[in-house]
Amino acid sequence: MPGLFLIVILLSLALVLLLGLRMTAAIREVGLLAQDPPEEGRIVETDLGPIYIEELGPETGPAILLFHGSVGWSRMWRPTQEALAAKGYRAIAFDMPPMGWSFRDPAGDYSRATQARRTLALIKALRIRPVLVAHSFGAGPAAEAAMQAPASVAGLVVVSGAIGLGRDGTDQAPPWPLGYPFMRELAVSATITNPPMMGTLLRQFLHRQDAATPEIIAMLNRPGRRAGTTSAIAAWVPSLLVPPAGALSTTPEAWQTLDLPLAFLWGDRDTATPLAQGQALADLTGAPLSILTEVGHIPQIEAPAEFQAALIALLADLQT
């Protein structure tokens, strides 16, 4: 009986802490603390909603559309954009809904197929035919867009991609208790939108731990003050936890028949999407796989110079 009483007390304290963090997130995301979109970018109106982008490089240069991973935003790509712009590319990074300053779907539809259609709507609005460079969780929607409308894109580079090859989430649900929106909000407010936690979360994906600098952490935290961020990310979480349902990009056949210039870029110390996943995609498609040594899951942050050199080399090869 005393043991049961102790468990009840601990659970109650944990619930109070979580509720306090959720209230703190709500305060942070409203009023004077809320932030407008950065002046360095702009909102693009598309057929499927407003998308925030940041772009560098000549408008007439070959277009490169950069996809961030989960809980990221377009600013993650700034050093890469600068390197691409110096080579004459038009480097366009965008915030994939609901991240950053793009719109939030009232219906909470962040499925891979829908995100792909949003990507194609952005491409149409910008009047470009880009090479897609997609990192981590962003690689699924990018590949899906390329497979839905291959004529709309000029090529695809997958960087440490979370593809989920051979996995289909039809009839699956998030694990208990994250199937409940309010419980997801509690979890998100304690982790993703809790500023002191960002460094801890980031380091889980890095092999080169010193890359988690205060400047990088502050950059990742910046969109967290936007109104409604915790609720929006909580609505997105099921798409992270459950494999996509009916997605072309999870089927080997769709990769084998994809008629586009294609390449893969991976860190050999990636523990989130291990190198074996990149090797499997390269073997399946016959596309080149470039490997960065002593690099984890986020090479554009961990080893920017090495990553930029490898990416620029792959892009040059894709254009030949």
BAGU-983006 format. One record per residue (C-alpha): residue in three letters; chain; x, z, y; residue number from 1. Coordinates in pm, whole numbers, always signed. Example, Ala and Ser with C-alpha at 12.3 -4.5 7.8 and 13.67 -1.06 7.14 Angstrom:
NODE   residu   chaine        x        z        y   num
NODE      ALA        A    +1230     +780     -450     1
NODE      SER        A    +1367     +714     -106     2
% end
This chain:
NODE   residu   chaine        x        z        y   num
NODE      MET        A       +0       +0       +0     1
NODE      PRO        A     +275      +78     +256     2
NODE      GLY        A     +434     -258     +168     3
NODE      LEU        A     +108     -441     +235     4
NODE      PHE        A      +70     -258     +565     5
NODE      LEU        A     +423     -365     +665     6
NODE      ILE        A     +344     -729     +582     7
NODE      VAL        A      +29     -714     +795     8
NODE      ILE        A     +225     -566    +1086     9
NODE      LEU        A     +497     -835    +1060    10
NODE      LEU        A     +241    -1115    +1039    11
NODE      SER        A      +57     -974    +1339    12
NODE      LEU        A     +377     -955    +1541    13
NODE      ALA        A     +466    -1313    +1443    14
NODE      LEU        A     +121    -1432    +1552    15
NODE      VAL        A     +151    -1250    +1885    16
NODE      LEU        A     +493    -1410    +1940    17
NODE      LEU        A     +360    -1756    +1860    18
NODE      LEU        A      +61    -1710    +2089    19
NODE      GLY        A     +295    -1596    +2364    20
NODE      LEU        A     +513    -1904    +2321    21
NODE      ARG        A     +203    -2126    +2330    22
NODE      MET        A      +90    -1964    +2654    23
NODE      THR        A     +439    -2008    +2798    24
NODE      ALA        A     +431    -2376    +2709    25
NODE      ALA        A      +93    -2416    +2877    26
NODE      ILE        A     +224    -2255    +3196    27
NODE      ARG        A     +537    -2469    +3189    28
NODE      GLU        A     +334    -2790    +3156    29
NODE      VAL        A      +99    -2739    +3451    30
NODE      GLY        A     +110    -2685    +3823    31
NODE      LEU        A     +430    -2687    +4025    32
NODE      LEU        A     +651    -2697    +3718    33
NODE      ALA        A     +510    -3025    +3589    34
NODE      GLN        A     +729    -3332    +3641    35
NODE      ASP        A     +653    -3690    +3746    36
NODE      PRO        A     +818    -3989    +3573    37
NODE      PRO        A    +1186    -4033    +3665    38
NODE      GLU        A    +1254    -4264    +3956    39
NODE      GLU        A    +1508    -4454    +3746    40
NODE      GLY        A    +1233    -4615    +3541    41
NODE      ARG        A     +889    -4767    +3577    42
NODE      ILE        A     +552    -4777    +3407    43
NODE      VAL        A     +456    -5106    +3243    44
NODE      GLU        A      +85    -5173    +3195    45
NODE      THR        A      +20    -5322    +2852    46
NODE      ASP        A     -295    -5425    +2666    47
NODE      LEU        A     -270    -5102    +2466    48
NODE      GLY        A     -176    -4854    +2739    49
NODE      PRO        A      +93    -4771    +2998    50
NODE      ILE        A     +451    -4752    +2869    51
NODE      TYR        A     +746    -4599    +3055    52
NODE      ILE        A    +1069    -4802    +3045    53
NODE      GLU        A    +1421    -4783    +3185    54
NODE      GLU        A    +1624    -5103    +3204    55
NODE      LEU        A    +1979    -5202    +3294    56
NODE      GLY        A    +2156    -5536    +3300    57
NODE      PRO        A    +2076    -5885    +3428    58
NODE      GLU        A    +1712    -5988    +3404    59
NODE      THR        A    +1823    -6324    +3260    60
NODE      GLY        A    +2042    -6169    +2991    61
NODE      PRO        A    +1945    -6153    +2622    62
NODE      ALA        A    +1686    -5877    +2591    63
NODE      ILE        A    +1758    -5572    +2376    64
NODE      LEU        A    +1466    -5332    +2322    65
NODE      LEU        A    +1585    -4981    +2234    66
NODE      PHE        A    +1372    -4742    +2025    67
NODE      HIS        A    +1446    -4369    +2032    68
NODE      GLY        A    +1391    -4135    +1739    69
NODE      SER        A    +1155    -3840    +1701    70
NODE      VAL        A    +1129    -3600    +1993    71
NODE      GLY        A    +1351    -3829    +2200    72
NODE      TRP        A    +1289    -4049    +2500    73
NODE      SER        A    +1436    -4352    +2671    74
NODE      ARG        A    +1714    -4165    +2855    75
NODE      MET        A    +1891    -4102    +2523    76
NODE      TRP        A    +2004    -4464    +2545    77
NODE      ARG        A    +2156    -4459    +2896    78
NODE      PRO        A    +2527    -4478    +2795    79
NODE      THR        A    +2441    -4751    +2543    80
NODE      GLN        A    +2245    -4940    +2807    81
NODE      GLU        A    +2543    -4926    +3043    82
NODE      ALA        A    +2771    -5070    +2774    83
NODE      LEU        A    +2522    -5345    +2688    84
NODE      ALA        A    +2463    -5431    +3053    85
NODE      ALA        A    +2838    -5468    +3102    86
NODE      LYS        A    +2829    -5736    +2830    87
NODE      GLY        A    +2548    -5925    +3002    88
NODE      TYR        A    +2254    -5792    +2800    89
NODE      ARG        A    +1924    -5684    +2950    90
NODE      ALA        A    +1896    -5340    +2788    91
NODE      ILE        A    +1543    -5198    +2792    92
NODE      ALA        A    +1471    -4848    +2660    93
NODE      PHE        A    +1114    -4722    +2636    94
NODE      ASP        A     +927    -4402    +2560    95
NODE      MET        A     +731    -4437    +2239    96
NODE      PRO        A     +395    -4262    +2277    97
NODE      PRO        A     +341    -3970    +2301    98
NODE      MET        A     +704    -3897    +2398    99
NODE      GLY        A     +848    -3902    +2747   100
NODE      TRP        A     +624    -4050    +3014   101
NODE      SER        A     +429    -4310    +2819   102
NODE      PHE        A      +56    -4263    +2773   103
NODE      ARG        A      -94    -4022    +2521   104
NODE      ASP        A     -359    -4157    +2287   105
NODE      PRO        A     -684    -3955    +2322   106
NODE      ALA        A     -755    -4029    +1956   107
NODE      GLY        A     -409    -3907    +1852   108
NODE      ASP        A     -332    -4231    +1664   109
NODE      TYR        A      +46    -4246    +1628   110
NODE      SER        A      +54    -4423    +1295   111
NODE      ARG        A     +338    -4663    +1227   112
NODE      ALA        A     +112    -4969    +1232   113
NODE      THR        A      -41    -4868    +1567   114
NODE      GLN        A     +299    -4792    +1720   115
NODE      ALA        A     +410    -5138    +1609   116
NODE      ARG        A     +114    -5297    +1787   117
NODE      ARG        A     +202    -5098    +2101   118
NODE      THR        A     +557    -5232    +2076   119
NODE      LEU        A     +428    -5588    +2053   120
NODE      ALA        A     +200    -5525    +2352   121
NODE      LEU        A     +503    -5408    +2553   122
NODE      ILE        A     +701    -5717    +2450   123
NODE      LYS        A     +411    -5934    +2562   124
NODE      ALA        A     +380    -5754    +2898   125
NODE      LEU        A     +756    -5789    +2964   126
NODE      ARG        A     +753    -6155    +2856   127
NODE      ILE        A    +1062    -6115    +2642   128
NODE      ARG        A    +1172    -6201    +2288   129
NODE      PRO        A    +1413    -5916    +2224   130
NODE      VAL        A    +1643    -5796    +1954   131
NODE      LEU        A    +1503    -5459    +1847   132
NODE      VAL        A    +1757    -5177    +1815   133
NODE      ALA        A    +1581    -4882    +1658   134
NODE      HIS        A    +1705    -4535    +1575   135
NODE      SER        A    +1575    -4285    +1319   136
NODE      PHE        A    +1196    -4238    +1336   137
NODE      GLY        A    +1174    -4529    +1581   138
NODE      ALA        A    +1301    -4769    +1314   139
NODE      GLY        A     +972    -4761    +1123   140
NODE      PRO        A     +757    -4893    +1411   141
NODE      ALA        A    +1029    -5142    +1506   142
NODE      ALA        A    +1049    -5284    +1154   143
NODE      GLU        A     +670    -5286    +1132   144
NODE      ALA        A     +647    -5482    +1459   145
NODE      ALA        A     +903    -5733    +1333   146
NODE      MET        A     +704    -5776    +1013   147
NODE      GLN        A     +368    -5801    +1189   148
NODE      ALA        A     +490    -6067    +1435   149
NODE      PRO        A     +837    -6200    +1349   150
NODE      ALA        A     +808    -6482    +1602   151
NODE      SER        A     +791    -6220    +1881   152
NODE      VAL        A    +1137    -6077    +1816   153
NODE      ALA        A    +1487    -6226    +1798   154
NODE      GLY        A    +1636    -5979    +1552   155
NODE      LEU        A    +1644    -5620    +1428   156
NODE      VAL        A    +1921    -5360    +1413   157
NODE      VAL        A    +1827    -5039    +1229   158
NODE      VAL        A    +2031    -4732    +1325   159
NODE      SER        A    +2007    -4443    +1076   160
NODE      GLY        A    +1650    -4550    +1014   161
NODE      ALA        A    +1377    -4324     +877   162
NODE      ILE        A    +1201    -4602     +687   163
NODE      GLY        A    +1058    -4424     +383   164
NODE      LEU        A    +1110    -4722     +155   165
NODE      GLY        A     +868    -4712     -136   166
NODE      ARG        A     +666    -4421       +4   167
NODE      ASP        A     +298    -4450      +95   168
NODE      GLY        A     +105    -4164     +253   169
NODE      THR        A     -246    -4285     +173   170
NODE      ASP        A     -470    -3982     +100   171
NODE      GLN        A     -188    -3741     +189   172
NODE      ALA        A     -225    -3464     +447   173
NODE      PRO        A      +24    -3244     +636   174
NODE      PRO        A     +127    -2929     +450   175
NODE      TRP        A      -77    -2615     +509   176
NODE      PRO        A     -116    -2474     +771   177
NODE      LEU        A       +0    -2771     +980   178
NODE      GLY        A     -314    -2963     +892   179
NODE      TYR        A     -486    -2763    +1167   180
NODE      PRO        A     -429    -2878    +1528   181
NODE      PHE        A     -400    -2528    +1672   182
NODE      MET        A     -145    -2424    +1411   183
NODE      ARG        A      +58    -2735    +1492   184
NODE      GLU        A      +47    -2642    +1860   185
NODE      LEU        A     +181    -2296    +1779   186
NODE      ALA        A     +461    -2447    +1571   187
NODE      VAL        A     +548    -2708    +1837   188
NODE      SER        A     +551    -2453    +2121   189
NODE      ALA        A     +792    -2236    +1919   190
NODE      THR        A    +1029    -2524    +1843   191
NODE      ILE        A    +1014    -2872    +1996   192
NODE      THR        A     +882    -2777    +2342   193
NODE      ASN        A    +1059    -2440    +2352   194
NODE      PRO        A    +1362    -2520    +2576   195
NODE      PRO        A    +1599    -2257    +2427   196
NODE      MET        A    +1542    -2408    +2082   197
NODE      MET        A    +1641    -2765    +2172   198
NODE      GLY        A    +2014    -2710    +2117   199
NODE      THR        A    +1952    -2553    +1777   200
NODE      LEU        A    +1725    -2839    +1673   201
NODE      LEU        A    +1966    -3103    +1797   202
NODE      ARG        A    +2262    -2957    +1609   203
NODE      GLN        A    +2071    -2985    +1280   204
NODE      PHE        A    +2113    -3362    +1305   205
NODE      LEU        A    +2474    -3377    +1425   206
NODE      HIS        A    +2797    -3382    +1231   207
NODE      ARG        A    +2999    -3357    +1552   208
NODE      GLN        A    +2846    -3036    +1679   209
NODE      ASP        A    +3028    -3044    +2013   210
NODE      ALA        A    +2815    -3346    +2109   211
NODE      ALA        A    +2527    -3105    +2179   212
NODE      THR        A    +2644    -3050    +2536   213
NODE      PRO        A    +2437    -2863    +2797   214
NODE      GLU        A    +2381    -3196    +2974   215
NODE      ILE        A    +2242    -3362    +2659   216
NODE      ILE        A    +2018    -3063    +2585   217
NODE      ALA        A    +1886    -3060    +2942   218
NODE      MET        A    +1814    -3432    +2919   219
NODE      LEU        A    +1616    -3389    +2597   220
NODE      ASN        A    +1420    -3099    +2746   221
NODE      ARG        A    +1329    -3287    +3064   222
NODE      PRO        A     +997    -3441    +2948   223
NODE      GLY        A     +884    -3101    +2817   224
NODE      ARG        A     +738    -3007    +3156   225
NODE      ARG        A     +496    -3296    +3159   226
NODE      ALA        A     +136    -3179    +3143   227
NODE      GLY        A       -6    -3173    +2791   228
NODE      THR        A     +324    -3226    +2612   229
NODE      THR        A     +275    -2957    +2346   230
NODE      SER        A      -74    -3077    +2255   231
NODE      ALA        A      +39    -3441    +2248   232
NODE      ILE        A     +336    -3373    +2021   233
NODE      ALA        A     +118    -3157    +1796   234
NODE      ALA        A     -113    -3458    +1756   235
NODE      TRP        A     +191    -3673    +1668   236
NODE      VAL        A     +341    -3433    +1411   237
NODE      PRO        A     +134    -3559    +1112   238
NODE      SER        A     +296    -3901    +1151   239
NODE      LEU        A     +632    -3726    +1109   240
NODE      LEU        A     +531    -3513     +811   241
NODE      VAL        A     +329    -3767     +611   242
NODE      PRO        A     +462    -4110     +502   243
NODE      PRO        A     +283    -4402     +670   244
NODE      ALA        A      -24    -4538     +495   245
NODE      GLY        A      -32    -4906     +408   246
NODE      ALA        A     +274    -4996     +616   247
NODE      LEU        A     +451    -5324     +546   248
NODE      SER        A     +786    -5167     +630   249
NODE      THR        A     +774    -4926     +335   250
NODE      THR        A     +751    -5212      +83   251
NODE      PRO        A    +1064    -5377      -59   252
NODE      GLU        A     +888    -5714      -63   253
NODE      ALA        A     +837    -5716     +314   254
NODE      TRP        A    +1207    -5648     +371   255
NODE      GLN        A    +1315    -5915     +126   256
NODE      THR        A    +1097    -6178     +294   257
NODE      LEU        A    +1174    -6080     +654   258
NODE      ASP        A    +1313    -6399     +805   259
NODE      LEU        A    +1502    -6255    +1103   260
NODE      PRO        A    +1863    -6177    +1195   261
NODE      LEU        A    +1902    -5825    +1058   262
NODE      ALA        A    +2171    -5555    +1050   263
NODE      PHE        A    +2209    -5185     +972   264
NODE      LEU        A    +2426    -4921    +1140   265
NODE      TRP        A    +2476    -4575     +987   266
NODE      GLY        A    +2686    -4260    +1012   267
NODE      ASP        A    +2854    -4161     +687   268
NODE      ARG        A    +2775    -3792     +745   269
NODE      ASP        A    +2404    -3842     +814   270
NODE      THR        A    +2206    -3570     +635   271
NODE      ALA        A    +1863    -3659     +780   272
NODE      THR        A    +1860    -4018     +655   273
NODE      PRO        A    +2161    -4028     +424   274
NODE      LEU        A    +2386    -4332     +408   275
NODE      ALA        A    +2246    -4416      +65   276
NODE      GLN        A    +1922    -4515     +238   277
NODE      GLY        A    +2105    -4760     +460   278
NODE      GLN        A    +2296    -4897     +164   279
NODE      ALA        A    +1969    -4947      -27   280
NODE      LEU        A    +1823    -5149     +261   281
NODE      ALA        A    +2142    -5354     +294   282
NODE      ASP        A    +2146    -5426      -79   283
NODE      LEU        A    +1778    -5519      -71   284
NODE      THR        A    +1809    -5761     +220   285
NODE      GLY        A    +2169    -5882     +199   286
NODE      ALA        A    +2212    -5785     +567   287
NODE      PRO        A    +2538    -5629     +692   288
NODE      LEU        A    +2578    -5251     +702   289
NODE      SER        A    +2822    -5110     +959   290
NODE      ILE        A    +2936    -4754     +882   291
NODE      LEU        A    +3068    -4505    +1137   292
NODE      THR        A    +3300    -4243     +985   293
NODE      GLU        A    +3264    -3871    +1047   294
NODE      VAL        A    +2935    -3935    +1229   295
NODE      GLY        A    +2593    -3785    +1158   296
NODE      HIS        A    +2237    -3889    +1233   297
NODE      ILE        A    +2257    -3960    +1609   298
NODE      PRO        A    +2563    -4183    +1657   299
NODE      GLN        A    +2473    -4290    +2012   300
NODE      ILE        A    +2514    -3924    +2115   301
NODE      GLU        A    +2782    -3811    +1868   302
NODE      ALA        A    +3025    -4101    +1900   303
NODE      PRO        A    +2910    -4316    +2193   304
NODE      ALA        A    +3220    -4534    +2225   305
NODE      GLU        A    +3239    -4608    +1852   306
NODE      PHE        A    +2867    -4667    +1832   307
NODE      GLN        A    +2862    -4902    +2131   308
NODE      ALA        A    +3150    -5107    +1994   309
NODE      ALA        A    +2984    -5138    +1654   310
NODE      LEU        A    +2646    -5228    +1804   311
NODE      ILE        A    +2789    -5492    +2037   312
NODE      ALA        A    +2978    -5647    +1744   313
NODE      LEU        A    +2659    -5659    +1534   314
NODE      LEU        A    +2461    -5814    +1820   315
NODE      ALA        A    +2727    -6082    +1864   316
NODE      ASP        A    +2708    -6161    +1492   317
NODE      LEU        A    +2327    -6179    +1501   318
NODE      GLN        A    +2342    -6440    +1776   319
NODE      THR        A    +2579    -6670    +1585   320
% end
